[in-house]
């Protein structure tokens, strides 16, 4: 390889900030949160400093800068075992490689070369594996119990949000209680307009979706399935909307998001319902 070839930049993606643990930890969490499948993890270690070279999907490379550390107290050594356990729980293949300090410096400068990548591809990982020693017992336990995902921020999945509450989803975190109450009232208005039933809350939905001859139903469902869907409306309003309407609540963000997603699901079910429904198993097309 010529000197010119050796100095050519690798042209890969970089994320995080060198020496800033939270930024690098968040970079990995964002990749996992938004559905990137990390298939291979290469830990690049120089003494007590660590960074990652991640293979995403098939062969896309993303370098996470040196915000991770080991062997002493502080934020860096806390973030490192957490991210390792997180990546293992997501099924990534993890290996560790010793590299020179200048490789870490180039990675932090977003300037790895093609020669750096070729050298890593040809290198042998550390054996026996020592990365397990970086992971604390607490992180292992959190991985087994599912607590490890508690540090993820609650994110609204816009892809599944009903168009009629999309405005509420966009501004949800400005005032979750107001957005939820608006959503509840809006759904009642939609069902009242469709059915002509002059009721509110659970009574409205009971008359709209339950009973022997409800105003709204779902094609192809038997009676128990139809009643089950209808009962979701009445139960949600009794369990969540009523208490929200009558008292000020102290809630966590994940509880508020969970309730919004339940309300959104009611909108989706209402959209699928029909005034001209028929019961029984799905009809076969001839």
C-alpha positions as CSV (number, residue, x, y, z in Angstrom):
1,X,0.0,0.0,0.0
2,X,1.4,3.4,-0.9
3,X,1.8,6.3,1.5
4,X,-1.1,8.1,-0.3
5,X,-3.4,5.1,0.1
6,X,-2.4,4.7,3.8
7,X,-3.4,8.3,4.5
8,X,-6.8,8.2,2.7
9,X,-9.7,8.7,5.2
10,X,-11.8,5.7,5.9
11,X,-15.0,7.5,5.1
12,X,-17.0,6.0,8.0
13,X,-19.5,7.6,10.4
14,X,-18.5,9.0,13.7
15,X,-20.6,9.7,16.8
16,X,-20.1,10.9,20.3
17,X,-17.4,13.3,21.7
18,X,-14.0,12.1,22.7
19,X,-13.6,12.1,26.5
20,X,-17.3,12.9,27.1
21,X,-18.9,9.7,28.5
22,X,-22.6,10.7,28.4
23,X,-22.3,11.9,24.8
24,X,-20.8,8.5,23.7
25,X,-23.2,6.5,25.8
26,X,-26.2,8.4,24.3
27,X,-24.7,7.8,20.8
28,X,-25.0,4.0,21.3
29,X,-28.4,4.2,22.9
30,X,-29.7,6.3,20.0
31,X,-28.6,3.7,17.5
32,X,-30.4,1.0,19.4
33,X,-33.5,3.1,20.0
34,X,-34.1,3.9,16.4
35,X,-33.7,0.3,15.1
36,X,-30.2,0.1,13.9
37,X,-29.1,-3.6,14.2
38,X,-25.6,-3.6,15.6
39,X,-24.1,-7.0,14.5
40,X,-20.5,-6.6,15.6
41,X,-18.7,-4.6,18.3
42,X,-15.0,-4.0,18.3
43,X,-13.7,-2.4,21.5
44,X,-10.6,-0.4,20.7
45,X,-8.5,-0.2,23.9
46,X,-5.4,1.8,24.8
47,X,-4.6,1.4,28.4
48,X,-7.7,2.5,30.3
49,X,-9.3,4.4,27.4
50,X,-11.8,2.7,25.2
51,X,-13.9,3.5,22.1
52,X,-16.0,1.4,19.8
53,X,-16.1,0.5,16.1
54,X,-19.6,-0.8,15.4
55,X,-20.7,-2.8,12.4
56,X,-24.3,-1.9,11.7
57,X,-26.6,-4.0,9.6
58,X,-24.2,-5.8,7.2
59,X,-21.1,-3.7,6.7
60,X,-21.7,-0.1,7.6
61,X,-19.2,1.1,10.2
62,X,-19.8,3.7,12.9
63,X,-17.1,4.7,15.3
64,X,-18.0,5.8,18.8
65,X,-15.4,8.1,20.3
66,X,-13.4,7.6,23.4
67,X,-15.9,8.5,26.1
68,X,-15.3,5.2,27.9
69,X,-12.8,4.2,30.6
70,X,-12.0,1.4,33.0
71,X,-10.0,0.8,36.1
72,X,-11.1,3.8,38.3
73,X,-14.1,5.6,39.5
74,X,-16.1,8.2,37.6
75,X,-18.6,8.6,34.8
76,X,-16.5,6.9,32.1
77,X,-16.1,3.6,33.9
78,X,-19.8,3.7,34.7
79,X,-20.9,4.2,31.1
80,X,-18.5,1.6,29.7
81,X,-19.9,-1.6,31.4
82,X,-23.5,-0.3,30.9
83,X,-23.0,0.1,27.2
84,X,-21.2,-3.3,26.9
85,X,-24.1,-5.1,28.7
86,X,-26.6,-3.2,26.6
87,X,-24.9,-4.3,23.4
88,X,-24.7,-7.9,24.5
89,X,-28.4,-7.9,25.4
90,X,-29.1,-6.8,21.8
91,X,-27.2,-9.8,20.5
92,X,-24.0,-8.1,19.2
93,X,-20.8,-10.1,18.8
94,X,-18.2,-8.3,21.0
95,X,-14.4,-8.5,20.7
96,X,-11.6,-6.3,22.1
97,X,-8.5,-5.1,20.4
98,X,-5.4,-3.3,21.7
99,X,-4.5,-0.3,19.6
100,X,-1.9,2.5,19.7
101,X,-2.7,5.9,21.2
102,X,-2.5,7.5,17.8
103,X,-5.4,5.3,16.5
104,X,-7.6,6.6,19.4
105,X,-6.6,10.2,18.6
106,X,-7.4,9.8,14.9
107,X,-10.8,8.2,15.8
108,X,-11.6,11.2,18.1
109,X,-10.6,13.5,15.3
110,X,-13.0,11.7,12.9
111,X,-10.0,10.8,10.8
112,X,-9.4,7.1,10.8
113,X,-7.7,6.0,7.6
114,X,-8.3,3.1,5.3
115,X,-5.1,1.6,6.6
116,X,-6.4,1.8,10.2
117,X,-9.5,-0.2,9.1
118,X,-7.5,-2.7,7.1
119,X,-5.2,-3.3,10.1
120,X,-8.1,-3.8,12.4
121,X,-9.7,-6.2,10.0
122,X,-6.5,-8.3,9.9
123,X,-5.9,-8.1,13.6
124,X,-6.7,-10.9,16.1
125,X,-9.0,-10.0,19.0
126,X,-7.7,-10.3,22.6
127,X,-7.9,-13.9,23.8
128,X,-9.1,-15.0,26.2
129,X,-11.8,-12.3,26.1
130,X,-11.4,-9.8,28.9
131,X,-14.3,-7.5,28.2
132,X,-16.5,-9.5,30.5
133,X,-14.3,-8.3,33.3
134,X,-15.3,-4.7,32.6
135,X,-19.0,-5.4,33.2
136,X,-20.2,-5.0,36.8
137,X,-22.5,-7.4,38.6
138,X,-25.1,-4.7,38.8
139,X,-25.1,-4.3,35.0
140,X,-25.3,-8.1,34.5
141,X,-28.3,-8.2,36.9
142,X,-29.9,-5.3,35.2
143,X,-29.4,-7.0,31.9
144,X,-31.1,-10.2,33.2
145,X,-34.1,-8.3,34.7
146,X,-34.6,-5.8,32.0
147,X,-33.8,-2.8,34.2
148,X,-31.0,-1.9,31.8
149,X,-33.5,-0.3,29.4
150,X,-34.9,2.1,32.1
151,X,-32.2,4.6,31.2
152,X,-33.7,5.0,27.7
153,X,-35.7,8.2,27.2
154,X,-39.4,7.6,26.5
155,X,-39.8,8.3,22.8
156,X,-43.1,8.7,20.9
157,X,-43.2,6.2,17.9
158,X,-44.5,8.6,15.3
159,X,-44.8,5.8,12.7
160,X,-47.8,4.4,14.5
161,X,-49.5,7.6,15.7
162,X,-53.0,8.1,14.3
163,X,-53.2,11.2,12.1
164,X,-56.0,12.7,14.2
165,X,-53.8,13.0,17.2
166,X,-50.5,13.7,15.5
167,X,-50.7,17.3,16.6
168,X,-50.9,16.1,20.2
169,X,-48.0,13.8,19.7
170,X,-45.7,16.5,18.3
171,X,-46.3,18.8,21.3
172,X,-46.9,16.1,23.8
173,X,-44.0,16.8,26.2
174,X,-45.0,20.4,26.5
175,X,-48.0,19.5,28.6
176,X,-48.8,15.7,28.7
177,X,-51.9,16.1,30.9
178,X,-53.5,18.7,28.6
179,X,-52.6,16.6,25.5
180,X,-54.1,13.5,27.0
181,X,-57.3,15.2,28.1
182,X,-57.7,16.8,24.6
183,X,-57.2,13.4,23.1
184,X,-59.9,11.8,25.3
185,X,-62.4,14.6,24.5
186,X,-61.6,14.5,20.8
187,X,-62.3,10.8,20.6
188,X,-65.6,11.2,22.4
189,X,-66.6,13.9,19.9
190,X,-65.7,11.6,16.9
191,X,-67.8,8.7,18.3
192,X,-70.7,10.9,19.2
193,X,-70.7,12.4,15.7
194,X,-70.6,9.0,14.1
195,X,-73.3,7.4,16.2
196,X,-75.6,10.2,17.3
197,X,-75.3,9.0,20.9
198,X,-75.6,11.9,23.4
199,X,-73.5,10.4,26.2
200,X,-70.0,10.9,27.6
201,X,-67.1,8.7,28.6
202,X,-67.5,5.0,29.3
203,X,-71.3,5.2,28.7
204,X,-70.8,6.6,25.3
205,X,-68.5,3.8,24.3
206,X,-70.6,1.1,25.9
207,X,-73.6,2.1,23.7
208,X,-71.4,2.5,20.7
209,X,-69.5,-0.7,20.8
210,X,-71.1,-3.1,23.2
211,X,-74.5,-5.0,23.5
212,X,-76.3,-7.1,21.0
213,X,-76.7,-4.5,18.3
214,X,-73.9,-1.9,18.8
215,X,-73.7,1.1,16.5
216,X,-70.1,0.4,15.6
217,X,-68.3,-2.9,15.1
218,X,-65.6,-4.7,13.2
219,X,-66.1,-6.9,10.2
220,X,-65.1,-10.5,10.5
221,X,-64.9,-10.7,14.3
222,X,-67.0,-13.0,16.5
223,X,-69.0,-11.7,19.4
224,X,-66.4,-12.2,22.1
225,X,-63.7,-10.5,20.0
226,X,-66.0,-7.6,19.2
227,X,-66.9,-7.2,22.9
228,X,-63.3,-7.4,23.9
229,X,-62.4,-4.5,21.6
230,X,-65.4,-2.5,22.8
231,X,-64.5,-3.2,26.4
232,X,-61.1,-1.6,25.8
233,X,-62.7,1.7,25.3
234,X,-64.9,1.6,28.4
235,X,-62.0,0.2,30.6
236,X,-59.5,2.8,29.4
237,X,-61.9,5.7,30.2
238,X,-62.8,4.3,33.6
239,X,-59.2,3.5,34.5
240,X,-57.4,6.6,33.1
241,X,-59.6,9.3,31.7
242,X,-61.8,9.7,34.8
243,X,-59.0,9.9,37.3
244,X,-57.2,12.4,35.1
245,X,-60.3,14.6,34.8
246,X,-60.9,14.7,38.6
247,X,-57.5,15.1,40.1
248,X,-54.1,16.5,39.5
249,X,-51.6,13.7,39.0
250,X,-48.0,13.3,39.8
251,X,-46.6,11.0,37.1
252,X,-43.4,9.9,35.4
253,X,-42.8,10.5,31.7
254,X,-43.0,6.8,30.9
255,X,-46.4,6.5,32.5
256,X,-47.7,9.4,30.5
257,X,-46.3,8.0,27.3
258,X,-47.8,4.6,28.0
259,X,-51.2,6.2,28.5
260,X,-50.9,8.2,25.3
261,X,-50.1,5.0,23.3
262,X,-53.1,3.3,24.8
263,X,-55.3,6.3,23.8
264,X,-53.7,6.2,20.3
265,X,-54.6,2.5,20.0
266,X,-58.3,3.4,20.7
267,X,-58.1,5.9,17.8
268,X,-56.8,3.2,15.6
269,X,-59.5,0.7,16.6
270,X,-62.2,3.4,16.1
271,X,-60.9,4.0,12.6
272,X,-61.1,0.3,11.8
273,X,-64.7,0.1,13.0
274,X,-67.7,0.3,10.7
275,X,-71.4,1.2,11.0
276,X,-72.1,-1.6,8.5
277,X,-70.3,-4.3,10.4
278,X,-71.1,-8.0,10.4
279,X,-70.1,-10.6,12.9
280,X,-68.6,-14.1,12.5
281,X,-65.3,-15.4,11.1
282,X,-63.6,-13.5,8.2
283,X,-65.4,-14.2,4.9
284,X,-63.5,-16.0,2.2
285,X,-63.3,-14.2,-1.1
286,X,-64.7,-16.2,-4.0
